[in-house]
């Protein structure tokens, strides 16, 4: 039973630390592999690929998709995978085929033991997702995204492991799984090795962009892993804020795509952006221009407004009113616009989650005994900002002061 104080905190310490466990989980750890193949990064790449597959399925096949089910399905599978981290994929799939219900039941018990702050409503939805037959198309898209993210990794691993026993069998198994999803429009597009394939490949490079590159840190996280953490945090905050369905989806996608320009510019640290007056604005201008010149041409023009919505003024609250984006800055979005047709986007909350993820990256490393002046300064400044500055203690209904107060 949760105490009232814990129940009032939207992002509990147990949930945040559990999500970060994925940054420790190494993939392909029985193969020669480069750095950057963590479960956290794989899940982030999977969700980016899912966006591509879902948009193509709507555009080319006229599919009617439940985007909240796509987002929640991705989160459920992410948490499920963290619990079952030590099981190799072939064994995992065989166990799920023969004893899936029992294995899932154990996962639910383990998840509630390790993350007791997850409420009954969330756990019930997770059970329905894994144990029921709901959302068949959405589940197929998630499976396809999973195998395509795995295949992206394996293309790199394969070149480093040719001649090792079993590697050809793994290559064939992955190819066979992808072929099972070839009826999906996005899978076909990626298989053509054209623009869509290049986009998936380009965003995959965010796996190799190390956060806090000037400081040793444990666990190391990439820009790719960081955006997944921000996206998942924003989902739980959106539930607390009771935003409409479209707002919940857009907040998650905004978290997922908010650092997309960094695939072209790399992760420019905040002290550099604020070191010279106007430099931050200049960097933002360069980022937006590079997105238009190098990323947009890889995507169908029908998607461009979406990507701009998630990457331009991404930390402002905004809504689409009569076809025009109304920017509210940090001010709350009027409740009358909390409806799907207005696409409410809670950028100020997203910025809070972005800062919280950065705080946790530094705080966790210090807890592991790996510290530096950069990390200690970040922890001190972010904690002070969100616990003493009244403008930041509560952001759009999310009590960040209580969240930070959990980490001494």
C-alpha positions as CSV (number, residue, x, y, z in Angstrom):
1,X,0.0,0.0,0.0
2,X,1.4,3.4,-1.0
3,X,1.6,6.2,1.6
4,X,-0.3,9.3,0.7
5,X,3.0,11.3,0.2
6,X,4.2,8.8,-2.4
7,X,0.9,8.6,-4.1
8,X,1.0,12.4,-4.6
9,X,4.3,12.2,-6.5
10,X,3.7,11.7,-10.2
11,X,7.2,10.4,-10.9
12,X,8.3,8.3,-7.9
13,X,11.9,7.4,-7.2
14,X,11.3,3.7,-7.7
15,X,9.9,4.3,-11.2
16,X,12.6,6.7,-12.4
17,X,15.4,4.4,-11.2
18,X,13.7,1.4,-12.8
19,X,13.6,3.1,-16.1
20,X,17.3,4.0,-15.9
21,X,18.1,0.3,-15.2
22,X,17.7,-0.1,-19.0
23,X,20.8,2.0,-19.5
24,X,22.8,-0.8,-17.7
25,X,21.5,-3.6,-19.8
26,X,23.9,-4.5,-22.6
27,X,22.6,-6.0,-25.8
28,X,24.5,-8.6,-27.9
29,X,26.8,-9.2,-24.9
30,X,27.8,-12.6,-26.2
31,X,29.1,-11.0,-29.4
32,X,31.9,-8.6,-30.4
33,X,30.1,-5.3,-30.5
34,X,30.6,-1.5,-30.3
35,X,29.6,0.7,-27.4
36,X,26.1,2.0,-27.5
37,X,24.0,-1.2,-27.7
38,X,22.0,-0.9,-24.5
39,X,18.4,-1.9,-24.0
40,X,17.4,1.7,-23.4
41,X,18.8,2.8,-26.8
42,X,17.2,-0.1,-28.6
43,X,13.8,0.7,-27.1
44,X,14.1,4.4,-28.2
45,X,15.1,3.4,-31.7
46,X,12.2,1.0,-31.8
47,X,9.7,3.8,-30.9
48,X,11.2,6.1,-33.6
49,X,10.9,3.3,-36.2
50,X,7.3,2.7,-34.9
51,X,6.4,6.3,-35.7
52,X,7.6,5.8,-39.3
53,X,5.8,2.5,-39.7
54,X,2.5,3.9,-38.2
55,X,2.5,7.0,-40.4
56,X,3.1,5.0,-43.6
57,X,0.4,2.5,-42.6
58,X,-2.1,5.4,-42.2
59,X,-0.9,7.2,-45.4
60,X,-0.5,4.2,-47.8
61,X,-3.0,1.7,-46.4
62,X,-5.6,4.0,-44.8
63,X,-5.2,2.2,-41.5
64,X,-7.2,3.6,-38.5
65,X,-4.7,3.3,-35.6
66,X,-5.0,4.0,-31.9
67,X,-1.9,6.1,-31.3
68,X,-2.4,5.9,-27.5
69,X,-2.3,2.1,-27.8
70,X,0.9,2.4,-29.8
71,X,2.5,4.6,-27.2
72,X,1.3,2.6,-24.2
73,X,2.2,-0.7,-25.9
74,X,5.7,0.5,-26.4
75,X,6.0,1.5,-22.7
76,X,4.5,-1.8,-21.6
77,X,7.0,-3.8,-23.7
78,X,9.8,-1.6,-22.5
79,X,9.1,-2.3,-18.8
80,X,8.4,-6.0,-19.6
81,X,11.8,-6.3,-21.2
82,X,13.7,-4.6,-18.3
83,X,12.3,-7.3,-15.9
84,X,13.3,-10.1,-18.3
85,X,16.7,-8.6,-19.2
86,X,18.8,-11.8,-18.8
87,X,16.9,-14.0,-21.1
88,X,18.3,-14.4,-24.6
89,X,15.8,-13.6,-27.4
90,X,15.5,-17.2,-28.8
91,X,14.9,-18.5,-25.3
92,X,12.5,-15.6,-24.5
93,X,10.4,-16.3,-27.6
94,X,10.2,-20.0,-26.9
95,X,9.2,-19.4,-23.3
96,X,6.5,-16.9,-24.4
97,X,5.1,-19.3,-26.9
98,X,4.9,-22.2,-24.4
99,X,4.3,-20.4,-21.1
100,X,3.5,-16.8,-22.0
101,X,0.7,-16.4,-19.5
102,X,2.7,-17.7,-16.5
103,X,5.8,-15.6,-17.5
104,X,3.7,-12.5,-17.9
105,X,2.1,-13.1,-14.5
106,X,5.5,-13.3,-12.9
107,X,6.5,-10.1,-14.7
108,X,3.5,-8.3,-13.3
109,X,4.4,-9.5,-9.8
110,X,8.1,-8.5,-10.2
111,X,7.2,-5.1,-11.6
112,X,4.9,-4.3,-8.7
113,X,7.5,-5.5,-6.2
114,X,10.2,-3.3,-7.8
115,X,8.0,-0.3,-8.8
116,X,5.2,-0.3,-6.2
117,X,4.2,3.3,-7.2
118,X,2.7,2.0,-10.5
119,X,-1.0,2.3,-9.9
120,X,-3.7,-0.3,-10.4
121,X,-5.1,1.3,-13.5
122,X,-1.7,1.2,-15.3
123,X,-1.1,-2.4,-14.3
124,X,-4.6,-3.4,-15.4
125,X,-4.0,-1.9,-18.9
126,X,-0.7,-3.7,-19.1
127,X,-2.3,-7.0,-18.3
128,X,-5.0,-6.4,-20.9
129,X,-2.3,-5.6,-23.4
130,X,-0.3,-8.7,-22.9
131,X,-3.0,-11.2,-22.0
132,X,-5.8,-10.0,-24.3
133,X,-6.3,-9.9,-28.0
134,X,-6.8,-6.2,-28.3
135,X,-5.1,-3.9,-30.8
136,X,-3.8,-6.5,-33.3
137,X,-2.6,-4.0,-35.9
138,X,-0.9,-1.8,-33.3
139,X,0.9,-4.9,-31.8
140,X,2.0,-6.0,-35.3
141,X,3.5,-2.5,-35.9
142,X,5.3,-2.7,-32.6
143,X,6.7,-6.2,-33.4
144,X,7.9,-4.9,-36.8
145,X,9.6,-1.9,-35.2
146,X,11.3,-4.3,-32.7
147,X,12.7,-6.5,-35.4
148,X,13.8,-3.6,-37.5
149,X,15.7,-2.0,-34.6
150,X,17.3,-5.4,-33.9
151,X,18.2,-5.8,-37.6
152,X,19.8,-2.3,-37.5
153,X,22.0,-3.4,-34.6
154,X,22.8,-6.8,-36.2
155,X,24.0,-5.3,-39.4
156,X,26.8,-3.7,-37.4
157,X,27.4,-6.7,-35.1
158,X,27.4,-9.1,-38.1
159,X,30.5,-7.5,-39.7
160,X,32.4,-7.9,-36.4
161,X,31.3,-11.5,-35.9
162,X,31.5,-13.2,-39.3
163,X,32.7,-16.8,-38.9
164,X,31.5,-17.1,-35.3
165,X,29.2,-20.0,-34.7
166,X,25.6,-19.2,-34.9
167,X,25.8,-15.8,-36.4
168,X,24.4,-16.9,-39.8
169,X,21.5,-18.6,-38.1
170,X,20.8,-15.3,-36.2
171,X,20.9,-13.4,-39.5
172,X,18.4,-15.7,-41.1
173,X,16.1,-15.7,-38.1
174,X,15.9,-11.8,-38.1
175,X,15.3,-11.7,-41.9
176,X,12.5,-14.2,-41.5
177,X,10.8,-12.2,-38.8
178,X,11.0,-9.0,-40.9
179,X,9.6,-10.9,-43.9
180,X,6.5,-11.8,-41.7
181,X,5.7,-8.1,-41.5
182,X,6.3,-7.3,-45.2
183,X,2.6,-6.5,-45.7
184,X,3.2,-3.3,-43.7
185,X,3.8,-0.3,-46.0
186,X,6.7,1.1,-43.8
187,X,8.5,-2.2,-43.8
188,X,8.4,-2.2,-47.6
189,X,9.7,1.4,-47.7
190,X,12.6,0.6,-45.4
191,X,13.5,-2.5,-47.4
192,X,13.9,-0.4,-50.6
193,X,17.1,1.2,-49.0
194,X,15.9,4.6,-50.1
195,X,15.0,7.8,-48.2
196,X,13.1,6.0,-45.4
197,X,16.0,3.6,-44.8
198,X,18.4,6.6,-44.6
199,X,16.2,8.3,-42.0
200,X,16.0,5.2,-39.8
201,X,19.8,4.9,-40.2
202,X,20.4,8.6,-39.5
203,X,18.4,8.7,-36.2
204,X,20.1,5.4,-35.2
205,X,23.3,7.4,-34.9
206,X,21.9,9.2,-31.9
207,X,22.9,5.9,-30.1
208,X,26.5,6.8,-30.5
209,X,26.2,10.5,-29.3
210,X,27.3,10.3,-25.7
211,X,25.7,12.6,-23.1
212,X,28.0,14.5,-20.7
213,X,30.9,13.7,-23.0
214,X,33.2,15.9,-20.9
215,X,32.7,13.7,-17.8
216,X,33.1,10.1,-16.8
217,X,29.7,8.7,-15.8
218,X,27.8,5.5,-14.8
219,X,25.6,4.5,-16.4
220,X,26.6,6.1,-19.7
221,X,23.7,7.3,-21.7
222,X,23.3,8.5,-25.2
223,X,21.1,11.2,-26.7
224,X,19.0,8.3,-28.0
225,X,18.4,6.9,-24.5
226,X,17.9,10.3,-23.0
227,X,14.9,11.1,-25.3
228,X,13.2,7.8,-24.5
229,X,13.5,8.6,-20.8
230,X,12.0,12.1,-21.3
231,X,9.2,10.6,-23.4
232,X,8.3,8.0,-20.8
233,X,8.4,10.6,-18.0
234,X,6.2,12.9,-20.1
235,X,3.6,10.1,-20.5
236,X,3.2,9.7,-16.8
237,X,3.0,13.4,-16.3
238,X,0.4,13.7,-19.0
239,X,-1.7,11.1,-17.2
240,X,-1.5,13.2,-14.0
241,X,-2.4,16.3,-15.9
242,X,-5.4,14.6,-17.5
243,X,-4.6,15.8,-20.9
244,X,-6.7,14.7,-23.8
245,X,-5.7,11.6,-25.9
246,X,-4.0,13.6,-28.7
247,X,-2.1,15.7,-26.1
248,X,-0.9,12.6,-24.3
249,X,0.4,11.1,-27.6
250,X,2.0,14.4,-28.8
251,X,3.7,14.9,-25.4
252,X,5.3,11.5,-25.7
253,X,6.3,12.0,-29.3
254,X,7.6,15.5,-28.4
255,X,9.8,13.9,-25.8
256,X,11.0,11.3,-28.3
257,X,11.9,13.8,-31.1
258,X,12.9,16.9,-29.1
259,X,16.7,16.2,-29.7
260,X,16.3,15.1,-33.3
261,X,18.4,18.1,-34.6
262,X,21.4,16.8,-32.5
263,X,21.9,14.0,-35.0
264,X,23.3,16.8,-37.2
265,X,24.8,19.2,-34.6
266,X,25.7,16.9,-31.7
267,X,24.8,17.5,-28.1
268,X,25.8,21.1,-27.4
269,X,25.9,21.5,-23.6
270,X,23.9,24.3,-21.9
271,X,26.9,26.2,-20.6
272,X,28.2,26.7,-24.1
273,X,24.7,27.8,-25.4
274,X,24.5,30.4,-22.5
275,X,28.1,31.5,-22.6
276,X,27.6,34.3,-25.1
277,X,24.4,36.4,-25.4
278,X,22.4,35.3,-28.4
279,X,24.4,32.2,-29.0
280,X,21.6,29.9,-27.9
281,X,19.3,31.5,-30.5
282,X,21.9,31.2,-33.2
283,X,22.4,27.5,-32.4
284,X,18.7,26.9,-32.5
285,X,18.5,28.7,-35.9
286,X,21.3,26.5,-37.3
287,X,19.5,23.4,-35.9
288,X,16.2,24.3,-37.5
289,X,17.9,25.1,-40.9
290,X,19.7,21.8,-40.9
291,X,16.5,19.8,-40.0
292,X,14.8,21.5,-43.0
293,X,17.8,20.8,-45.4
294,X,18.9,17.3,-44.3
295,X,16.2,15.5,-42.4
296,X,12.9,16.7,-44.0
297,X,13.8,15.5,-47.5
298,X,14.1,12.0,-46.1
299,X,10.4,12.0,-45.0
300,X,7.1,12.4,-46.9
301,X,6.1,16.1,-47.0
302,X,2.8,15.2,-45.2
303,X,4.8,14.6,-42.0
304,X,6.9,17.8,-42.0
305,X,4.4,19.8,-39.9
306,X,4.4,17.1,-37.3
307,X,8.2,17.0,-37.0
308,X,8.4,20.8,-36.9
309,X,5.8,20.8,-34.1
310,X,8.0,18.4,-32.1
311,X,11.3,20.1,-32.8
312,X,10.6,23.9,-33.0
313,X,9.8,25.7,-29.8
314,X,9.6,22.3,-28.3
315,X,9.7,23.5,-24.7
316,X,6.7,25.9,-25.2
317,X,3.1,25.1,-24.4
318,X,1.1,25.4,-27.6
319,X,-2.0,24.3,-29.4
320,X,-3.3,24.4,-33.0
321,X,-6.3,26.8,-33.3
322,X,-8.0,27.3,-36.6
323,X,-5.0,25.7,-38.3
324,X,-2.5,28.2,-36.7
325,X,-0.1,27.3,-33.9
326,X,-0.8,29.4,-30.8
327,X,2.3,29.6,-28.6
328,X,1.6,30.1,-24.8
329,X,5.2,30.0,-23.7
330,X,5.4,28.6,-20.2
331,X,1.8,29.7,-19.4
332,X,-0.7,26.8,-19.0
333,X,-2.8,25.9,-22.0
334,X,-6.4,27.1,-21.4
335,X,-8.6,24.1,-20.5
336,X,-10.9,24.9,-23.4
337,X,-8.1,23.7,-25.7
338,X,-7.6,20.4,-23.9
339,X,-9.3,18.6,-26.8
340,X,-7.9,16.4,-29.5
341,X,-8.7,18.8,-32.4
342,X,-6.4,21.4,-30.8
343,X,-3.3,19.2,-30.5
344,X,-2.4,20.6,-27.0
345,X,1.4,20.2,-26.5
346,X,2.8,20.7,-23.0
347,X,6.3,21.8,-23.8
348,X,7.0,23.4,-20.4
349,X,6.3,20.1,-18.7
350,X,8.5,18.4,-21.3
351,X,11.3,20.8,-20.3
352,X,10.9,19.8,-16.7
353,X,11.2,16.2,-17.7
354,X,14.3,17.0,-19.8
355,X,15.9,18.6,-16.8
356,X,14.9,15.8,-14.5
357,X,16.4,13.2,-16.9
358,X,19.7,15.3,-16.9
359,X,19.6,15.5,-13.1
360,X,19.1,11.8,-12.8
361,X,22.0,11.1,-15.3
362,X,24.3,13.1,-13.0
363,X,22.8,12.0,-9.7
364,X,22.9,8.3,-10.4
365,X,26.6,8.5,-11.5
366,X,27.5,10.2,-8.2
367,X,25.6,7.5,-6.3
368,X,27.8,4.9,-8.1
369,X,30.9,6.7,-6.9
370,X,31.8,8.3,-10.3
371,X,31.7,12.1,-10.1
372,X,33.1,15.2,-11.5
373,X,32.7,19.0,-11.1
374,X,30.3,19.0,-14.1
375,X,28.0,16.4,-12.5
376,X,28.1,17.9,-9.0
377,X,27.3,21.4,-10.4
378,X,24.4,20.0,-12.5
379,X,22.9,18.2,-9.5
380,X,23.1,21.3,-7.3
381,X,21.8,23.8,-9.8
382,X,18.9,21.7,-11.0
383,X,17.8,20.7,-7.5
384,X,17.9,24.3,-6.4
385,X,16.0,25.5,-9.5
386,X,13.1,23.1,-9.0
387,X,13.0,23.2,-5.2
388,X,13.5,26.9,-4.4
389,X,12.4,28.8,-7.5
390,X,8.6,29.3,-7.3
391,X,8.4,29.5,-11.1
392,X,9.6,26.0,-11.4
393,X,8.5,24.2,-8.2
394,X,5.2,23.4,-10.0
395,X,5.0,23.3,-13.8
396,X,1.6,23.0,-15.4
397,X,0.3,21.1,-12.4
398,X,3.3,18.8,-12.0
399,X,5.0,19.2,-8.6
400,X,8.7,19.0,-9.5
401,X,9.7,20.1,-6.1
402,X,8.3,16.9,-4.6
403,X,10.0,14.8,-7.3
404,X,13.4,16.3,-6.6
405,X,12.9,16.1,-2.9
406,X,13.1,12.3,-3.2
407,X,16.8,12.5,-4.1
408,X,19.0,13.6,-1.3
